[in-house]
Amino acid sequence: MKNRTRTLILAGTAAALVASLVAAGPAPAAPAADRAKAASVHGGGTIFFPYSPEDDIRFTVEAESVPWSRPYPAPGPEKGLPTDARGRVTVSHHFKATGFTGTAEAEVDCLVTGGKTATLTAVVKSSNVGWEGKRIGISVQDGERGAPDRLGFSWAVANLDRKPDGTVYEPPVGTCMAPAPFTEVTKGAFKVTPAPLSPLPAP
């Protein structure tokens, strides 16, 4: 009964959020300079992951915000979300111990920025490790004042949950959900172009 009540509460909260996006009137127009600016992340690099210090792990990200471009069927936000995005992410992990290189290419579906930090998600389209159809989350921090760029990802150290029977599993990643950028980029660079959220479209 407790789990059912919790499920109903969560469902009600989600429904209220969706309803607010669908029903709200247009927000005040942003300044012209902001309207012309799209959030984006571009670049590529090798990271240092402390739990695989000898492995070669690389990411490339080409992502651009395209607000209100991915509509959901009712009762979802039929005009999409202000964080809708497009682009591509590639991941390559060469395991020194075995010589195997795991790869994945994914299509970006969400991007949001805050200053020089961005989180984005992408759905895997091709992979040699069985990730097809899986949404992955990436965070990028564009280093300033000589600080290195940083990157985080939704697997390996995050995104676990526990079922009622105690079984631990990896739940799906929601749009734009990613952990903090917890690794350092040791080669290459990423550029984050921040932008405010787009105003609500006219009803």
HELIX and SHEET records of a PDB file:
HELIX    1   1 LYS A    2  ALA A   23  1                                  22    
HELIX    2   2 ALA A   32  ARG A   35  1                                   4    
SHEET    1   A 9 SER A  40  PHE A  48  0                                        
SHEET    2   A 9 ASP A  56  SER A  65 -1                                        
SHEET    3   A 9 ALA A  85  HIS A  94 -1                                        
SHEET    4   A 9 THR A 101  GLY A 114 -1                                        
SHEET    5   A 9 THR A 117  SER A 127 -1                                        
SHEET    6   A 9 ARG A 135  GLN A 141 -1                                        
SHEET    7   A 9 ARG A 150  PHE A 153 -1                                        
SHEET    8   A 9 THR A 183  THR A 193 -1                                        
SHEET    9   A 9 SER A  40  PHE A  48 -1                                        
SHEET    1   B 2 ASP A 161  ARG A 162  0                                        
SHEET    2   B 2 VAL A 168  TYR A 169 -1                                        
END                                                                             
